[in-house]
Amino acid sequence: MSDRDPRIAYGGKAVYGARVGILMLEARFPRIPGDMGNALSWPFPVLYKVVAGASPDRVVRNRAAGLLEAFLDAAAELVRHGADGITTNCGFLSLYQRELAAHVGVPVATSSLMQAPLIERMLPPGKRVGILTVSAATLSREHLVLAGVDPDTPVVGTDGGREFSRVMLNSEERMDVAAAERDILDASDELLARYPDIGAVLLECTNMVPYARALSERLRLPVFSIYSFIAWFHSGLVPRDFGPPGSGPPAEWRER
């Protein structure tokens, strides 16, 4: 029996029911359903904090130079408000994984890239994970290593596309969604053409999530993203309640 009386409520937070805090870049591009910056994408409540000055250009093309303190302060604010775990909306912020985790004292998952080692262990012999990114030109070996990724992992970007990378990195307020999807599909075709041993795709860019289903259907391969990562992350922060041990299956499983 629990030492706590179930009729007693306990405080300590400003906000309840939102366990994941998301550090957001300061951007104005459209955040369509599936984008982690669209709150309707999540099956659970989340907390957001926009980091002033953290433009996509500065974070992706310029290694988030000079922004560490701003990210540390924003993460600490999310924890004070009630977050039990922290993530970010840019895979390039793997550069700050260690500092953020040390600063806030709660689990931190800065980058979708952190899934790569686990994905590789799940694949059949001879297969490996391939990464799609918004900017292959600036996703460095350091970004990969600090996320726990083998630096020789195949990486292809949408840099050469007509829509997606331009809109995201320049924070444009208008996006041709169909053209953006073509950029991502074209990049995936290049990834498999260059590396035929790819057994699963990992999306570095959190803004690619809306296209993951189309990508999986085109390639006939598993596609992992920040959405799959944070859904798993959240399931650890808030394990499902199956009721008292021995009480039988949850009510929704029982025959009516």
C-alpha positions in Angstrom: 0.0 0.0 0.0 1.3 3.5 -0.8 2.5 5.7 2.0 0.5 8.5 0.4 -3.2 8.9 1.0 -4.8 8.9 -2.5 -7.1 11.8 -1.4 -4.1 14.1 -0.8 -2.9 16.2 -3.7 0.7 17.4 -3.9 2.1 20.5 -5.5 5.4 21.9 -6.5 4.7 23.0 -10.1 3.2 26.0 -11.8 1.6 23.9 -14.6 0.4 20.3 -14.5 -0.4 17.7 -17.1 2.4 18.7 -19.6 5.5 16.6 -18.9 7.5 17.5 -22.0 9.0 21.0 -22.5 10.1 21.9 -26.0 12.7 24.6 -26.7 11.7 26.3 -29.9 13.7 28.2 -32.4 12.6 31.8 -33.2 11.1 31.2 -36.6 8.1 32.3 -38.7 7.8 29.5 -41.3 4.5 27.5 -41.4 4.2 24.7 -38.8 1.8 22.3 -40.4 0.3 19.3 -38.5 3.1 16.9 -37.7 5.6 19.6 -37.1 6.5 19.5 -33.4 5.9 23.3 -33.2 2.3 22.6 -33.9 0.7 21.7 -30.6 -2.0 19.7 -32.3 0.7 17.2 -33.5 1.0 15.7 -30.0 -1.3 13.2 -28.4 -0.4 14.7 -25.0 0.0 18.3 -23.7 3.4 20.0 -24.1 5.0 23.2 -22.8 6.8 25.5 -25.3 9.5 28.2 -24.8 10.8 30.2 -27.8 14.5 31.0 -27.4 15.1 34.6 -28.4 17.7 35.0 -31.1 17.7 31.3 -32.0 17.0 31.7 -35.7 17.2 28.6 -37.9 20.1 30.2 -39.8 22.0 30.9 -36.6 21.4 27.4 -35.2 21.8 25.3 -38.3 24.3 27.3 -40.4 26.3 28.9 -37.5 26.3 26.2 -34.9 24.0 28.1 -32.5 27.0 30.4 -31.7 26.5 32.5 -28.6 23.2 30.9 -27.7 24.1 28.4 -25.0 23.2 30.6 -22.0 19.8 31.4 -23.7 19.0 27.8 -24.1 20.1 26.9 -20.6 17.9 29.7 -19.2 14.9 28.7 -21.3 15.2 25.0 -20.4 15.4 25.9 -16.7 12.3 28.0 -17.1 10.4 25.1 -18.6 11.4 22.8 -15.7 10.3 25.5 -13.2 6.9 25.7 -14.9 6.4 21.9 -14.7 8.3 20.0 -17.4 9.8 16.7 -16.4 11.8 16.3 -19.6 13.2 18.6 -22.2 13.6 18.4 -25.9 14.3 20.9 -28.7 12.9 21.5 -32.2 16.2 21.3 -34.0 18.4 18.2 -34.4 21.5 20.4 -34.7 21.1 21.2 -31.0 22.9 17.9 -30.2 25.8 20.3 -29.7 24.2 21.3 -26.4 23.0 17.9 -25.1 25.6 17.6 -22.3 25.3 21.2 -21.1 21.5 21.1 -21.1 21.3 17.8 -19.3 23.8 18.9 -16.6 22.0 22.2 -16.1 18.3 21.3 -15.7 18.5 18.0 -13.7 15.8 16.2 -15.7 16.1 14.0 -18.8 17.0 15.9 -22.0 16.6 14.7 -25.6 18.0 17.5 -27.7 18.0 15.7 -31.1 16.2 13.1 -33.1 19.7 11.9 -34.0 20.1 10.3 -30.6 17.9 7.4 -31.9 20.5 6.2 -34.5 22.4 3.7 -32.3 19.2 2.0 -31.2 17.8 1.9 -34.7 21.1 0.3 -36.0 20.9 -2.4 -33.4 17.4 -3.3 -34.5 18.3 -3.8 -38.2 19.3 -7.1 -39.9 23.0 -7.7 -40.5 24.3 -5.7 -43.4 21.8 -2.9 -43.0 22.3 0.5 -41.4 20.5 3.7 -40.8 20.6 6.7 -43.1 20.0 10.3 -42.1 18.0 12.9 -43.9 18.7 16.5 -42.9 17.8 20.0 -43.7 21.4 20.9 -44.3 24.0 18.2 -45.1 26.5 21.0 -45.7 26.5 22.0 -42.0 25.6 18.7 -40.2 29.1 18.0 -39.0 30.8 15.0 -37.5 30.7 16.8 -34.1 26.9 17.0 -34.3 26.7 13.3 -34.9 29.3 12.3 -32.3 27.6 14.4 -29.6 24.3 12.7 -30.3 26.0 9.2 -30.0 25.9 8.6 -33.8 28.7 6.9 -35.8 30.2 9.8 -37.7 30.4 7.6 -40.8 26.6 7.2 -40.9 25.2 8.1 -44.4 23.8 11.6 -44.5 21.9 13.3 -47.4 20.2 16.7 -47.2 17.5 18.7 -48.9 20.0 21.4 -49.5 19.7 21.1 -53.3 15.9 21.2 -53.3 13.7 24.1 -54.4 11.5 24.6 -51.4 12.0 22.9 -48.1 15.5 23.9 -46.9 15.1 27.5 -48.3 11.8 28.0 -46.4 13.1 26.5 -43.2 16.5 28.1 -43.0 15.4 31.5 -44.1 12.3 31.4 -42.0 10.0 32.3 -44.8 6.3 32.7 -44.0 5.0 30.9 -47.2 5.6 27.3 -48.1 4.5 25.1 -51.1 3.9 21.9 -49.1 3.8 19.7 -52.2 7.2 21.1 -53.4 8.6 20.6 -49.9 7.5 17.0 -49.9 9.1 16.5 -53.4 12.4 17.8 -52.0 12.3 15.3 -49.1 11.3 12.4 -51.4 14.1 13.3 -53.9 16.6 13.4 -51.1 15.5 10.0 -49.9 15.9 8.6 -53.4 19.5 10.0 -53.4 20.1 8.4 -50.0 19.2 4.9 -51.2 20.9 5.3 -54.6 24.2 6.2 -52.9 23.8 3.8 -50.0 21.8 0.7 -51.0 22.4 -0.9 -47.6 20.1 1.5 -45.9 17.6 -0.4 -43.7 15.8 2.5 -42.0 15.7 6.3 -42.4 16.1 8.8 -39.5 14.9 12.4 -40.0 17.2 14.9 -38.3 14.9 17.8 -39.1 11.9 18.0 -36.9 10.0 19.8 -39.6 10.2 16.7 -41.8 7.8 14.8 -39.6 4.7 15.7 -41.7 6.2 13.8 -44.6 7.3 10.7 -42.8 4.4 8.6 -43.9 4.8 9.4 -47.6 8.5 8.7 -47.2 8.0 5.3 -45.6 5.5 4.3 -48.3 7.8 5.4 -51.1 10.9 3.6 -49.7 9.1 0.7 -48.0 11.4 1.2 -45.0 10.8 2.3 -41.4 11.2 6.0 -40.9 12.1 7.4 -37.4 11.8 11.0 -36.4 11.5 13.4 -33.5 7.9 12.4 -33.2 8.8 8.7 -32.6 11.5 9.8 -30.2 9.5 12.1 -28.0 6.5 9.7 -28.0 8.9 7.1 -26.5 10.5 9.7 -24.2 7.0 10.8 -22.9 6.0 7.2 -22.3 8.9 6.9 -19.8 8.1 10.2 -18.1 4.4 9.1 -17.8 4.1 5.3 -17.8 0.7 4.1 -18.6 -1.5 3.3 -15.7 -2.9 -0.3 -16.1 -4.7 -0.2 -12.8 -4.0 -2.0 -9.6 -1.9 -5.2 -10.1 -4.3 -8.2 -10.5 -7.2 -6.1 -11.5 -7.5 -7.5 -14.9 -7.3 -5.8 -18.3 -8.1 -2.1 -18.7 -11.7 -1.3 -19.0 -11.4 -0.4 -22.7 -10.2 -4.0 -23.5 -13.0 -5.7 -21.8 -15.9 -7.1 -23.8 -19.0 -5.0 -23.6 
